[in-house]
């Protein structure tokens, strides 16, 4: 399975990100979508989407997407939530979920900081795709894509797009 991973779009899903995510089979969204039903449809009509809601999301998103997703793909258990912290500094609620579910991969957003690393304490791959939207202090907008094959995360690619070059063509 070829997966595109985004977070913190805050109502922005423009051409640069659609182009990067065009080859993927599914988009995973780690919360803070922003926008209303039209914005959700701009993403879900592009690709199938699995996601969670974030702290900034309103009732439209919260109705469609839960706070936590537990996914199983080709022998890999994935735990996704919006607010997670990072290895050694997990939010208590995220750490409790990690202890309970023992995922192979933990995905979160919220920080707007792209980070992918092994967490040896919990024997998992930590992934935060950073922020795809314009809101926040980050200078670069980011997304990831990767494959899950034969029980492994493979071929991870990072997409970086400067905020100042953003185009708003849909």
Protein Blocks (a to p, Z undefined) as FASTA:
>chain_A
ZZdddehklopacfklmmmmmmpmbdcdeejnbpafklmmmmmmmpccdddddfkbcfkl
mmmpcfbdcddeehiacdddfblbjghiacfklmmmmmmnopabdcdehkopacddddfk
lopadddebjabfndjbfbdcddddddeehiaehiacddddfklpcceZZ
